[in-house]
Amino acid sequence: MKRFIEGRDRSQRILLPEQLDDYVADSNPVRVVDVFVDELDLVQMGFEGTMPAQTGRPAYHPSVLLKIYIYGYLNRLQSSRRLEREAQRNIELMWLTGHLAPDFKTIANFRKDNGRAISNVCKQFVVLCQRLGLFSEALVAIDGSKFKAVNNRDRNFTSAKLQRRMEEIAASIDRYLTALDTADRQEPDRKQLTTTRLHENIAALKAQMRELEDIQLKLQKTPDQQVSQTDPDARSMKTRGTGVVGYNVQTVVDAKHHLIVAHEVTNIGSDRDQLHSMSRQAQEAIGTASLTVVADRGYFKGEEILACTQAGINVIVPKNLTSNASAEGRFGKADFIYDARANEYQCPAGERLIWRFTSKEKGLNLHRYWSSNCQQCSLKSACTPSPQRRVTRWEHESVLEAMQERLERTPKAMRIRRQTVEHPFGTIKAWMGATHFLTKTKARVSTEMSLHVLAYNMKRMINVLGVGTLMKVMSA
């Protein structure tokens, strides 16, 4: 008969109590959390309650609650109620907190009341990475991803969506009124039951209509013409699928170890206005004067690229594929060669397109060029259906041309971008689960994201350096 490994009898007495430390191996990541928090200056970070109150009931020290949250996010435990349960039964958390088990309300309030301080802790960990030389100081990638908010799509309204809903309710009320007219011709007993039910339905629909009218008033006061009833800061955003009500999270990821250098939570669906601000945050975090930033074509905007260039940041962003001429098989703007000395273009037929005038559109100075010989040109059908082919040039077009040359010299840039910046998003979303964010409003969601980024970076550093080495450098 085979022998099995047998456990200890539950009723067996232990003469010499075992130390809780014996249950936590030296290579356990929980030890990194303990050392990291102990080395922080929580007063400088901005945490509340770092000094005990002179009166009242003693409170938990912020370091205890911060350790609970970092441990939780490292182990996919984001809910305050789950963290409360784990603090009572999880040996690692017992070791980390010294057998303290705060209730869920205390845990939740800590995250709510210390959002800025938690964000500072996340930034402090990036400073540690920079001090250890873990950043490449050469190449980072920027991307944005949509995260779900605590707001159902049915509780988010735009002007068009609200109008459709009001029309549907009005049509339903008309149908019920027609049904009431029909019920008047029924037998008295049956008529009473039918009319009572129809009046109740009509009253409910009118109440919904009044609620929608209140939302319509709120819509008129919002700049972006959107109202979210559960999370007021969440916005409806387009995705590859059907869209999502949530937030657009921006991250800058280092190409060397895929560490998140900077992040920001926005409620604007487009990425076009994020390039310069995120690049500057990365430049400051890494501490380098020159930096190369790679992003997808969703970030292509001349003013943003110019601002990066003026800050000493080399940007690589592909142009948007919006040319109707190229889509229809005709010559595109790239087929026209610009002569900076003469300030004119040369078309594929060899004709000169000279400067005609300069206009201002959306704050941009745009120069217009065309030739007077288009009507006689043998290539006109492959060039333009208009009497003349006109070319528009921005006053800082040379910045965009220099960027295009960098992209052509580094054909693998877009592949590096995908390999660098998309992995962290996939990892963090897998940790979050299907619901993504648990809190409401942009400020609290930003706190959540800071904890996720901190946990992601900490796990990456543990994988790169190991628990022992990381603890030594933290304590140094």
C-alpha positions as MATLAB code, in Angstrom:
seq = 'MKRFIEGRDRSQRILLPEQLDDYVADSNPVRVVDVFVDELDLVQMGFEGTMPAQTGRPAYHPSVLLKIYIYGYLNRLQSSRRLEREAQRNIELMWLTGHLAPDFKTIANFRKDNGRAISNVCKQFVVLCQRLGLFSEALVAIDGSKFKAVNNRDRNFTSAKLQRRMEEIAASIDRYLTALDTADRQEPDRKQLTTTRLHENIAALKAQMRELEDIQLKLQKTPDQQVSQTDPDARSMKTRGTGVVGYNVQTVVDAKHHLIVAHEVTNIGSDRDQLHSMSRQAQEAIGTASLTVVADRGYFKGEEILACTQAGINVIVPKNLTSNASAEGRFGKADFIYDARANEYQCPAGERLIWRFTSKEKGLNLHRYWSSNCQQCSLKSACTPSPQRRVTRWEHESVLEAMQERLERTPKAMRIRRQTVEHPFGTIKAWMGATHFLTKTKARVSTEMSLHVLAYNMKRMINVLGVGTLMKVMSA';
ca = [
       0.000    0.000    0.000;
       1.317    3.445   -0.958;
       2.295    5.874    1.755;
       1.044    9.460    1.700;
       2.346   12.676    3.191;
       0.210   13.352    6.227;
      -0.555   16.690    7.831;
      -0.392   17.660   11.487;
      -3.264   16.765   13.795;
      -5.375   19.909   14.324;
      -5.741   19.182   18.038;
      -2.010   18.600   18.618;
      -0.464   21.057   21.070;
       2.739   22.920   20.173;
       5.036   23.411   23.152;
       7.279   26.007   21.484;
       5.306   28.549   19.406;
       6.530   28.916   15.827;
       7.508   32.348   14.541;
       5.274   33.852   11.857;
       8.474   34.832   10.048;
       9.157   31.125    9.451;
       6.179   30.987    7.093;
       7.506   33.772    4.824;
      10.456   32.691    2.680;
      13.404   35.022    2.144;
      12.538   35.165   -1.571;
       8.877   36.070   -0.978;
       7.905   39.339   -2.778;
       5.998   40.454    0.333;
       9.378   41.283    1.883;
       9.994   43.802   -0.929;
       6.715   45.542   -0.075;
       7.721   45.710    3.592;
      11.167   47.212    2.913;
       9.902   49.634    0.262;
       7.218   51.169    2.493;
       9.492   51.285    5.548;
      12.064   53.284    3.560;
       9.508   55.888    2.411;
       9.134   59.278    4.028;
       5.348   59.185    4.358;
       5.185   62.772    5.617;
       6.998   64.001    2.504;
       4.728   61.849    0.330;
       1.737   63.670    1.815;
      -0.089   60.937    3.751;
      -2.665   61.901    6.358;
      -2.434   60.562    9.908;
       1.334   60.096   10.076;
       1.308   61.730   13.524;
      -0.962   60.176   16.184;
      -3.875   62.223   17.497;
      -3.688   63.366   21.108;
      -7.269   62.343   21.836;
      -9.722   59.725   20.645;
      -9.266   56.163   19.564;
      -5.821   55.131   18.217;
      -5.676   54.883   14.413;
      -3.756   52.602   12.061;
      -0.463   54.016   10.838;
      -0.580   54.887    7.102;
       2.323   52.487    6.439;
       0.134   49.524    7.484;
      -2.678   50.451    5.102;
      -0.259   51.281    2.272;
       1.375   47.866    2.659;
      -2.051   46.202    2.502;
      -2.901   47.996   -0.743;
       0.431   47.353   -2.471;
       0.275   43.679   -1.486;
      -3.323   43.504   -2.691;
      -2.623   45.013   -6.100;
       0.404   42.739   -6.521;
      -1.928   39.781   -5.972;
      -5.034   40.941   -7.878;
      -6.891   41.974   -4.719;
      -8.289   45.466   -5.322;
     -11.560   45.389   -3.358;
     -11.455   46.755    0.205;
     -13.794   43.971    1.368;
     -11.531   41.289   -0.084;
      -8.509   42.931    1.501;
     -10.327   42.917    4.861;
     -10.914   39.154    4.563;
      -7.350   38.472    3.443;
      -5.895   40.435    6.363;
      -7.724   38.043    8.706;
      -6.666   34.760    7.069;
      -3.661   35.372    4.790;
      -0.366   34.518    6.511;
       1.642   36.846    4.253;
      -0.612   39.786    5.134;
      -0.514   38.858    8.822;
       3.276   38.956    8.625;
       3.233   42.230    6.696;
       0.860   44.052    9.060;
       1.890   42.474   12.363;
      -1.449   40.659   12.777;
      -3.434   43.872   12.246;
      -6.757   43.480   10.416;
      -8.450   46.821    9.582;
     -12.094   46.747    8.518;
     -13.030   47.393    4.889;
     -14.269   50.930    5.597;
     -10.904   51.942    7.051;
      -9.109   50.382    4.074;
     -11.398   52.091    1.538;
     -11.158   55.496    3.239;
      -7.366   55.340    3.150;
      -7.378   55.022   -0.645;
     -10.046   57.727   -0.960;
      -8.310   60.247    1.310;
      -4.696   59.754    0.155;
      -4.931   59.806   -3.627;
      -2.183   62.366   -4.212;
       0.150   60.693   -1.717;
      -0.335   57.293   -3.376;
       0.466   58.910   -6.735;
       3.667   60.308   -5.188;
       4.622   56.810   -3.988;
       4.221   55.534   -7.562;
       6.483   58.345   -8.804;
       8.996   57.597   -6.050;
       9.288   54.027   -7.285;
      10.057   55.366  -10.779;
      12.782   57.515   -9.187;
      14.219   54.334   -7.657;
      14.233   52.669  -11.092;
      16.009   55.693  -12.555;
      18.587   55.663   -9.754;
      19.359   52.011  -10.501;
      19.901   52.732  -14.204;
      17.010   50.549  -15.340;
      15.850   53.011  -18.012;
      17.426   53.019  -21.458;
      17.669   56.853  -21.523;
      17.144   56.598  -25.248;
      13.797   55.155  -26.329;
      10.285   55.093  -24.872;
       6.888   54.296  -26.375;
       3.589   56.071  -25.722;
       0.111   54.623  -26.048;
      -3.391   55.021  -24.684;
      -5.994   52.403  -23.851;
      -9.666   52.578  -22.884;
     -10.608   51.263  -19.435;
     -14.183   50.645  -18.268;
     -15.650   52.901  -15.603;
     -18.312   52.081  -13.018;
     -20.968   53.358  -15.419;
     -23.285   51.280  -17.588;
     -23.648   52.389  -21.204;
     -27.391   52.863  -20.630;
     -26.585   55.500  -18.001;
     -24.396   57.575  -20.308;
     -26.091   60.128  -22.547;
     -25.106   62.211  -25.541;
     -27.466   64.601  -27.327;
     -28.213   62.096  -30.090;
     -28.705   59.193  -27.681;
     -30.983   61.266  -25.447;
     -33.072   62.365  -28.419;
     -33.527   58.739  -29.555;
     -34.558   57.662  -26.046;
     -37.098   60.488  -25.751;
     -38.569   59.647  -29.161;
     -38.894   55.976  -28.153;
     -40.709   56.907  -24.933;
     -42.997   59.353  -26.756;
     -43.872   56.630  -29.276;
     -44.612   54.177  -26.440;
     -46.903   56.714  -24.741;
     -48.783   57.203  -28.035;
     -49.265   53.434  -28.354;
     -50.645   53.192  -24.824;
     -53.021   56.112  -25.454;
     -54.279   54.347  -28.570;
     -54.734   51.189  -26.507;
     -56.776   53.225  -23.976;
     -59.157   54.313  -26.740;
     -59.554   50.679  -27.735;
     -60.146   49.644  -24.103;
     -63.074   52.105  -23.836;
     -65.014   49.875  -26.223;
     -64.492   46.703  -24.130;
     -66.830   45.164  -21.540;
     -66.865   47.063  -18.180;
     -65.080   44.411  -16.056;
     -62.342   43.824  -18.593;
     -62.123   47.560  -19.364;
     -61.352   48.400  -15.720;
     -58.375   45.997  -15.549;
     -56.966   47.108  -18.901;
     -57.255   50.853  -18.296;
     -55.677   50.591  -14.828;
     -52.663   48.766  -16.249;
     -52.324   51.186  -19.170;
     -52.526   54.258  -16.908;
     -49.758   52.807  -14.708;
     -47.549   52.227  -17.760;
     -48.191   55.740  -19.069;
     -47.375   57.264  -15.664;
     -44.094   55.318  -15.519;
     -43.128   56.477  -19.018;
     -43.939   60.099  -18.197;
     -41.707   59.849  -15.115;
     -38.896   58.560  -17.354;
     -39.516   61.445  -19.744;
     -39.204   63.974  -16.899;
     -35.925   62.361  -15.854;
     -34.630   62.609  -19.423;
     -35.651   66.278  -19.578;
     -33.554   66.917  -16.460;
     -30.620   65.164  -18.145;
     -31.168   67.341  -21.223;
     -30.698   70.462  -19.083;
     -27.438   69.031  -17.708;
     -26.261   68.204  -21.245;
     -26.655   71.810  -22.309;
     -24.302   72.897  -19.505;
     -21.501   70.390  -20.205;
     -18.720   71.398  -22.656;
     -18.491   67.988  -24.347;
     -22.257   67.349  -24.433;
     -22.082   64.141  -22.390;
     -23.631   63.126  -19.067;
     -22.756   59.973  -17.108;
     -25.114   59.322  -14.204;
     -23.072   56.852  -12.131;
     -19.540   58.181  -12.614;
     -19.891   61.844  -13.627;
     -16.337   62.006  -15.035;
     -16.595   58.905  -17.266;
     -17.113   59.428  -20.988;
     -18.286   57.324  -23.917;
     -15.293   56.482  -26.119;
     -14.837   54.660  -29.390;
     -12.954   51.368  -29.393;
     -12.378   48.669  -31.977;
     -15.587   47.034  -30.779;
     -18.808   48.757  -29.797;
     -17.317   51.459  -27.589;
     -16.931   51.823  -23.847;
     -17.913   54.264  -21.111;
     -14.714   54.857  -19.214;
     -11.326   56.546  -19.251;
      -8.436   56.830  -21.691;
      -5.283   55.891  -19.766;
      -1.991   57.170  -21.204;
       1.308   55.422  -20.435;
       4.953   55.947  -21.382;
       6.923   52.684  -21.286;
      10.707   52.314  -21.391;
      11.989   50.033  -24.156;
      14.741   48.453  -22.030;
      12.810   46.685  -19.253;
       9.221   47.649  -20.174;
       8.822   49.710  -17.009;
       6.064   52.334  -16.957;
       7.871   55.671  -16.751;
       4.796   57.926  -16.595;
       1.033   57.559  -16.758;
      -2.062   59.730  -16.712;
      -5.812   59.090  -16.599;
      -7.854   61.227  -19.015;
     -11.520   61.259  -19.999;
     -10.817   62.410  -23.566;
     -11.190   59.652  -26.140;
      -8.618   61.011  -28.619;
      -4.838   60.692  -28.181;
      -3.940   63.622  -30.469;
      -3.351   66.161  -27.677;
      -1.359   63.876  -25.351;
       2.020   63.514  -27.103;
       3.878   66.530  -25.714;
       2.632   66.341  -22.106;
       3.362   62.604  -21.791;
       6.770   62.984  -23.478;
       7.717   65.774  -21.070;
       6.672   63.664  -18.081;
       8.859   60.829  -19.362;
      11.791   63.161  -19.978;
      11.601   64.483  -16.412;
      11.175   61.011  -14.895;
      14.164   59.548  -16.744;
      16.246   62.670  -16.197;
      17.653   62.971  -19.702;
      17.999   66.000  -21.956;
      17.441   64.033  -25.179;
      14.837   61.329  -25.669;
      13.299   59.417  -28.577;
       9.556   58.798  -28.332;
       7.634   56.354  -30.535;
       3.839   56.493  -30.868;
       1.166   55.297  -33.291;
      -0.533   57.499  -35.882;
      -3.307   58.402  -33.411;
      -0.819   60.863  -31.864;
      -0.013   62.653  -35.134;
      -0.596   66.376  -34.654;
       1.745   69.033  -35.986;
       1.593   71.341  -32.964;
       2.323   68.489  -30.535;
       5.264   67.247  -32.621;
       6.664   70.787  -32.867;
       6.416   71.254  -29.070;
       8.315   67.990  -28.531;
      11.035   69.042  -30.975;
      11.458   72.375  -29.206;
      11.860   70.469  -25.905;
      14.679   68.344  -27.355;
      12.503   65.247  -27.791;
      12.834   63.256  -31.019;
       9.409   61.963  -32.011;
       8.585   59.115  -34.402;
       4.891   59.065  -35.358;
       3.519   57.792  -38.704;
       1.348   60.168  -40.693;
      -2.415   59.684  -40.829;
      -3.643   57.999  -44.001;
      -6.244   60.636  -44.866;
      -5.270   61.644  -48.418;
      -8.224   61.258  -50.814;
      -5.862   61.486  -53.795;
      -3.759   58.522  -52.648;
      -6.875   56.508  -51.758;
      -8.242   57.086  -55.275;
      -4.951   56.125  -56.951;
      -3.748   59.638  -57.767;
      -0.502   61.362  -56.805;
      -0.230   62.197  -53.117;
       1.563   65.078  -51.459;
       4.642   62.887  -50.962;
       5.058   62.768  -54.761;
       5.687   66.528  -54.838;
       9.287   67.542  -54.019;
       9.825   70.708  -52.007;
      12.736   73.039  -52.790;
      13.397   75.023  -49.593;
      15.791   77.459  -51.268;
      13.306   78.467  -53.969;
      10.257   77.943  -51.728;
       8.424   75.947  -54.372;
       7.337   72.390  -55.196;
       8.121   70.246  -58.223;
       5.311   67.976  -59.405;
       5.760   64.463  -60.942;
       5.581   66.054  -64.412;
       8.488   68.383  -63.594;
       6.388   71.557  -63.380;
       7.002   74.208  -60.692;
       4.300   74.898  -58.107;
       5.070   78.377  -56.841;
       3.896   80.088  -53.651;
       0.650   82.018  -54.119;
      -0.545   83.143  -50.677;
      -0.573   82.334  -46.956;
      -3.723   81.842  -44.881;
      -4.472   81.074  -41.246;
      -6.681   78.088  -40.370;
      -7.283   76.889  -36.794;
      -4.318   78.965  -35.647;
      -1.904   77.488  -38.228;
      -0.118   79.486  -40.937;
      -0.585   77.558  -44.194;
       1.197   78.356  -47.483;
      -0.562   77.542  -50.817;
       1.281   76.453  -53.980;
       0.108   75.636  -57.499;
       1.117   75.780  -61.157;
      -0.628   77.537  -64.037;
       0.192   74.711  -66.499;
      -2.063   71.975  -65.088;
      -4.647   72.137  -67.897;
      -2.087   71.147  -70.573;
      -0.369   68.466  -68.430;
      -0.426   64.879  -69.737;
      -0.517   63.540  -66.136;
      -3.477   65.651  -65.020;
      -5.880   62.693  -64.837;
      -3.491   60.976  -62.407;
      -3.080   64.159  -60.395;
      -6.344   66.049  -59.840;
      -9.933   66.358  -61.146;
      -9.829   70.097  -60.341;
      -8.540   72.756  -62.752;
      -5.325   72.987  -60.694;
      -3.498   70.770  -58.223;
      -2.852   72.781  -55.079;
      -0.387   71.844  -52.344;
      -0.640   73.163  -48.793;
       2.437   73.540  -46.595;
       2.466   74.317  -42.858;
       5.045   76.891  -41.763;
       6.753   74.190  -39.619;
       6.412   71.402  -42.194;
      10.188   70.819  -42.054;
       9.727   69.394  -38.534;
       7.294   66.789  -39.884;
       9.613   66.002  -42.814;
      12.550   65.438  -40.444;
      10.369   63.096  -38.396;
       9.407   61.159  -41.535;
      13.108   60.731  -42.346;
      13.713   59.316  -38.846;
      10.878   56.845  -39.372;
      12.345   55.721  -42.705;
      15.776   55.245  -41.079;
      14.237   53.083  -38.312;
      11.715   50.794  -40.043;
      11.412   48.620  -36.910;
      10.207   51.535  -34.776;
       6.527   50.565  -34.945;
       7.300   46.948  -34.101;
       9.332   48.099  -31.093;
       6.403   50.304  -30.072;
       3.967   47.367  -30.087;
       6.344   45.099  -28.194;
       7.050   47.793  -25.611;
       3.842   49.589  -24.745;
       1.023   47.124  -25.423;
       2.239   44.432  -23.002;
       1.741   46.514  -19.800;
      -1.835   47.370  -20.777;
      -2.678   43.716  -21.383;
      -1.105   42.688  -18.082;
      -2.867   45.353  -16.007;
      -6.256   44.670  -17.615;
      -5.838   40.962  -16.878;
      -5.152   41.838  -13.227;
      -8.216   44.097  -13.101;
     -10.623   41.525  -14.491;
     -13.713   42.268  -16.566;
     -14.873   45.285  -14.563;
     -11.607   47.322  -14.695;
     -11.993   50.284  -12.306;
     -13.870   49.919   -8.997;
     -14.085   53.578   -7.917;
     -15.854   56.627   -9.339;
     -14.653   60.080  -10.456;
     -11.412   60.833  -12.236;
      -9.469   61.618   -9.050;
     -10.210   58.259   -7.412;
      -9.734   56.348  -10.657;
      -6.304   58.008  -10.958;
      -5.445   56.682   -7.490;
      -6.462   53.185   -8.570;
      -4.310   53.447  -11.679;
      -1.313   54.614   -9.641;
      -1.593   51.484   -7.486;
      -1.798   49.277  -10.587;
       1.247   50.967  -12.156;
       3.192   50.694   -8.889;
       2.360   46.985   -8.612;
       3.278   46.376  -12.265;
       6.641   48.164  -11.956;
       7.436   46.414   -8.680;
       6.742   43.004  -10.185;
       8.921   43.875  -13.205;
      11.805   44.910  -10.944;
      11.471   41.722   -8.891;
      11.719   39.721  -12.130;
      14.747   41.732  -13.318;
      16.758   42.011  -10.088;
      15.332   39.369   -7.769;
      13.894   39.860   -4.285;
      17.208   39.868   -2.408;
      18.994   42.370   -4.648;
      15.983   44.670   -4.786;
      15.693   44.738   -0.989;
      19.384   45.611   -0.668;
      19.214   48.547   -3.074;
      16.040   49.827   -1.408;
      17.736   49.801    1.985;
      20.979   51.370    0.710;
];
